[in-house]
Amino acid sequence: QVCFETAAMRFYVWAAGCAFGTQELQHMIQAACWGAANDRKHGKDEGEAHVNWARMTDHEDNLKEAIADDNVVRHLSRMASNAAWGAANERAFGKKSDAQVDWEMTRFHADKLKTLLNNDDLADNLKWAAFNYAWAASNMQAYGSEHAESKQSKQQADDHIASATRIAPKSWPMGDVQQLFWNAAWGATNSRVHKLARFTDFQYSLFHKQSEDREDWPRYHEYSKKVKTQLGKKNAEAYNHLDGMLVNAAWGAANERWYGKHSNSAIIHWKKFDYHFETGREVYRGPVEWSDIREMISGACWGAANERAYGASSDEAKAAWKRFQTHASRVGSHGEL
């Protein structure tokens, strides 16, 4: 076993599980598990927001490759960002706040986009999609994803994207447009919640003074892109379920360790973890046993959560990391995903 540390991250790399093509999966898993465990231990930093913005940049790059006029992409991106901050700031500070500046700039970029596109229907649908995704993220954060306002905003956003897709140029990757809007919305929402907590919660600020330099969530994003590339188009859907398993297990373990296994926050994440496991198993096409990936994820997430709660020398942490090691070796023995 070889250990190396980068700031708050500790990565375990086993020779049997480090064949080229699978070590990126190990790093991706460990980074997300440490991200959730560190957030729960020290309080959240802006790691989640930075992941959203990093993904937003990826989708913006894809759009620039597909759309000849960079000005279209620039105004599309800025419209989404301003709408995201408009919703996040209005939710935090009310309508009579500088959120009005965000909305003014949203309209400015929407008008510029309309002029460039010379297609009012397309421009309007894009504007209202960005607006409703911004409110969907804000409402989900404030009220939960099952709340009527959350569902309504999300459905309206999806409807506008569907309408825009029907009339947009065929060369436009509309999935990237949708994800650009969605990641902008969550980036602003997560950042605003983080900053409000720092201003209003003494304990939060105290924990942050004690927390270590964080690289977990950015590293998760870095390796998730590599894993997605390795899995390729034939396993694009499987990747989404792998990522869903990982994120939900990370938060499931962290929330269960801090709030108890009967807490709603733990139960919901474990239910989603099970859903992504079962659905992903049906669509994955590759040499690795899907159940070994599940056990890798579960072992690492419990390893990080137990280590943050009980310490690295605890029996609970050691057992979980051993479980991760065992299944990482099995996955690594195939040499590829």
C-alpha positions in Angstrom: 0.0 0.0 0.0 1.3 3.4 -1.0 -0.1 6.6 0.6 0.4 10.2 -0.5 -1.2 13.4 0.7 -2.3 16.6 -1.0 -3.6 19.1 1.5 -6.7 17.6 3.1 -6.8 14.7 0.6 -5.3 11.3 1.3 -5.2 8.9 -1.6 -4.6 5.2 -1.3 -3.2 3.5 -4.4 -2.8 -0.3 -4.5 -0.5 -1.9 -7.1 -3.1 -4.5 -8.0 -5.7 -1.9 -8.6 -3.7 0.7 -10.4 -3.6 -0.6 -13.9 -3.9 2.2 -16.4 -7.5 2.9 -17.1 -8.8 2.2 -13.6 -6.7 4.4 -11.3 -8.6 7.5 -12.4 -11.8 5.8 -11.1 -10.2 5.3 -7.7 -9.1 8.9 -7.5 -12.6 10.1 -8.6 -14.2 7.9 -5.9 -11.9 9.0 -3.1 -12.1 12.6 -3.9 -15.9 12.7 -3.8 -16.0 10.7 -0.6 -13.5 13.0 1.1 -15.4 16.0 -0.2 -18.6 15.0 1.5 -16.8 13.9 4.7 -14.8 17.1 4.9 -17.9 19.2 4.2 -19.7 17.5 7.0 -16.7 17.7 9.4 -15.6 21.3 8.8 -18.7 22.8 7.2 -19.0 23.3 3.5 -16.6 25.5 1.6 -17.4 26.6 -1.9 -16.1 23.3 -3.4 -19.5 22.3 -4.8 -19.9 25.7 -6.4 -16.5 25.5 -8.0 -17.4 22.1 -9.4 -20.5 23.6 -11.0 -18.6 26.4 -12.5 -15.9 24.1 -13.8 -18.6 22.0 -15.5 -20.2 25.2 -16.8 -16.9 26.1 -18.4 -16.7 22.6 -20.0 -20.1 23.0 -21.6 -19.2 26.6 -22.7 -16.1 25.2 -24.5 -18.3 22.6 -26.2 -20.6 25.3 -27.4 -17.8 27.4 -28.8 -16.6 24.4 -30.9 -20.1 24.0 -32.3 -21.3 27.6 -32.7 -19.4 29.7 -35.2 -20.1 33.0 -33.5 -18.4 33.2 -30.1 -20.5 36.3 -29.2 -23.6 34.0 -29.2 -22.0 31.7 -26.6 -20.7 34.7 -24.6 -24.1 36.3 -24.2 -25.7 32.9 -23.7 -23.3 32.2 -20.8 -23.6 35.6 -19.3 -27.4 35.5 -19.5 -27.3 32.2 -17.6 -24.9 33.5 -15.0 -26.8 36.7 -14.3 -30.1 34.8 -14.1 -28.5 32.4 -11.7 -27.3 35.2 -9.4 -30.6 37.0 -9.7 -32.5 34.0 -8.3 -29.9 33.2 -5.7 -29.6 36.8 -4.5 -33.4 37.5 -4.6 -33.9 34.3 -2.5 -31.3 35.4 0.0 -31.9 39.2 0.2 -35.4 39.8 -1.3 -36.7 41.6 -4.4 -35.7 45.0 -3.1 -32.0 44.2 -3.2 -29.2 44.4 -5.7 -30.6 41.2 -7.2 -32.4 43.7 -9.5 -29.0 44.5 -11.1 -28.6 40.8 -11.9 -32.0 40.7 -13.5 -31.2 43.9 -15.5 -28.1 42.3 -16.8 -30.0 39.1 -17.6 -32.3 41.1 -19.8 -29.4 42.9 -21.4 -27.7 39.8 -22.5 -31.0 38.2 -23.6 -31.6 41.2 -25.8 -28.1 41.0 -27.3 -28.7 37.3 -27.9 -32.0 37.9 -29.6 -30.3 40.4 -32.0 -27.5 38.0 -32.9 -29.8 35.0 -33.4 -32.5 36.9 -35.4 -34.9 34.3 -34.1 -37.2 35.7 -31.5 -38.8 32.3 -30.6 -35.4 30.7 -30.0 -34.1 33.6 -28.0 -37.2 33.8 -25.8 -37.2 30.1 -25.1 -33.5 30.2 -24.1 -34.1 33.2 -21.9 -37.0 31.6 -20.0 -35.1 28.3 -19.8 -32.2 30.1 -18.0 -34.6 32.0 -15.8 -36.5 28.9 -14.7 -33.4 26.7 -14.2 -32.1 29.5 -11.9 -35.3 29.5 -9.8 -35.4 25.7 -9.9 -32.0 25.4 -8.2 -32.8 28.2 -5.7 -36.2 26.6 -4.9 -34.7 23.1 -4.5 -32.0 24.4 -2.2 -34.6 26.3 -0.1 -37.6 24.0 -0.1 -36.4 20.6 -1.4 -36.7 19.0 -4.8 -40.2 17.6 -4.1 -41.7 21.0 -3.3 -44.3 22.3 -5.8 -42.4 25.4 -6.7 -39.2 23.4 -7.3 -41.0 21.0 -9.6 -42.9 23.7 -11.4 -39.7 25.7 -12.1 -37.8 22.7 -13.3 -40.7 21.5 -15.5 -41.0 25.0 -17.1 -37.3 25.1 -17.7 -37.3 21.7 -19.3 -40.3 22.7 -21.5 -38.5 25.8 -22.8 -35.3 23.8 -23.5 -37.4 21.3 -25.5 -39.0 24.1 -27.5 -35.6 25.7 -28.1 -34.2 22.4 -29.3 -36.9 22.0 -31.9 -36.1 25.3 -33.5 -32.4 25.7 -32.8 -29.8 25.0 -35.6 -29.2 21.3 -35.9 -25.5 21.8 -35.2 -26.2 23.2 -31.7 -25.5 20.7 -28.9 -28.6 21.6 -26.9 -27.6 19.2 -24.1 -24.6 21.5 -23.4 -26.9 24.5 -23.4 -29.1 22.9 -20.8 -26.2 21.8 -18.6 -24.6 25.3 -19.0 -27.8 26.8 -17.5 -28.2 24.1 -14.8 -24.6 24.4 -13.6 -24.7 28.2 -13.6 -27.9 28.0 -11.5 -26.4 25.6 -8.9 -23.0 27.4 -8.9 -24.7 30.6 -7.8 -27.1 28.9 -5.4 -24.3 26.9 -3.6 -22.0 29.9 -3.4 -24.7 32.2 -2.0 -25.7 29.6 0.7 -22.0 29.2 1.6 -21.4 32.9 2.0 -24.5 33.5 4.0 -23.5 30.7 6.4 -20.1 32.3 6.9 -21.7 35.6 7.7 -24.4 34.3 10.1 -23.0 31.2 11.7 -20.2 31.6 14.2 -19.6 27.9 14.5 -19.3 27.6 10.7 -16.7 30.3 10.6 -14.9 28.6 13.6 -14.8 25.3 11.7 -13.5 27.0 8.6 -10.6 28.4 10.6 -9.7 24.9 11.6 -10.2 23.2 8.2 -7.5 22.3 5.9 -6.8 23.5 2.4 -9.3 21.7 0.3 -8.7 20.1 -3.1 -11.3 17.3 -2.9 -14.2 18.5 -5.0 -12.0 20.1 -7.7 -10.1 16.8 -7.9 -13.3 14.8 -8.1 -14.3 17.0 -11.1 -10.9 16.5 -12.7 -11.0 12.7 -12.5 -14.7 12.4 -13.3 -13.9 13.8 -16.8 -11.2 11.3 -17.3 -13.4 8.4 -16.2 -16.2 9.6 -18.5 -13.8 9.7 -21.4 -12.5 6.2 -20.7 -16.0 4.8 -20.5 -16.8 6.3 -23.9 -20.1 6.8 -25.8 -21.2 3.2 -25.4 -21.2 3.7 -21.6 -22.3 7.3 -21.4 -25.5 6.4 -19.6 -23.6 4.0 -17.3 -21.2 6.9 -16.4 -24.2 9.0 -15.3 -25.3 6.2 -12.9 -21.8 5.6 -11.7 -21.5 9.3 -10.8 -24.9 9.1 -9.2 -23.9 6.2 -7.1 -20.8 7.9 -6.0 -22.2 11.3 -5.1 -25.2 9.8 -3.2 -23.0 7.3 -1.3 -20.6 10.1 -0.4 -23.4 12.1 1.2 -25.3 9.1 2.4 -22.3 7.9 4.5 -21.4 11.4 5.7 -25.0 12.3 6.7 -25.6 8.9 8.3 -22.4 9.2 10.4 -23.3 12.7 11.5 -27.1 12.6 11.8 -27.9 8.9 12.2 -29.1 6.2 9.8 -32.7 7.2 10.3 -32.2 10.8 9.3 -34.0 11.8 6.1 -30.8 13.2 4.6 -29.2 9.8 4.9 -32.2 7.7 3.8 -32.8 9.7 0.6 -29.2 9.5 -0.5 -29.0 5.7 0.1 -32.2 5.2 -1.8 -30.8 7.2 -4.8 -27.6 5.2 -4.5 -29.6 1.9 -4.8 -31.5 3.3 -7.8 -28.3 4.2 -9.7 -26.8 0.8 -8.9 -29.7 -1.1 -10.2 -30.3 1.1 -13.3 -26.6 1.3 -14.1 -26.1 -2.4 -13.9 -28.6 -2.8 -16.7 -26.8 -0.4 -19.1 -23.1 -0.9 -18.3 -21.1 -2.7 -21.0 -17.6 -3.6 -19.9 -15.4 -6.2 -18.3 -15.7 -5.0 -14.7 -18.3 -6.4 -12.3 -20.7 -3.5 -11.6 -21.0 -4.8 -8.0 -17.3 -4.3 -7.5 -17.6 -0.7 -8.4 -20.5 -0.4 -6.0 -18.4 -1.9 -3.2 -15.4 0.4 -4.0 -17.6 3.4 -3.7 -19.3 2.2 -0.5 -16.0 1.3 1.1 -14.3 4.6 0.3 -17.3 6.7 1.4 -17.5 4.9 4.7 -13.7 5.1 5.0 -13.7 8.8 4.7 -16.8 9.3 6.9 -15.5 7.0 9.6 -12.1 8.5 9.5 -13.5 12.1 9.9 -15.8 10.9 12.7 -13.6 8.5 14.6 -10.0 9.0 13.4 -7.8 7.1 10.9 -6.8 4.5 13.5 -10.4 3.5 14.3 -11.5 0.0 13.5 -14.5 1.4 11.5 -12.2 3.4 9.2 -9.7 0.6 8.7 -12.4 -1.9 7.9 -14.0 0.4 5.3 -10.7 1.2 3.6 -9.9 -2.5 3.5 -13.2 -3.1 1.8 -12.3 -0.4 -0.8 -8.9 -1.9 -1.3 -10.3 -5.4 -2.0 -12.7 -4.3 -4.6 -10.3 -1.7 -6.1 -7.9 -4.6 -6.7 -10.7 -6.6 -8.5 -11.6 -3.7 -10.7 -7.9 -3.0 -11.4 -7.2 -6.6 -12.5 -9.2 -5.9 -15.6 -6.9 -3.1 -16.7 -9.8 -1.0 -18.2 -13.3 0.0 -17.6 
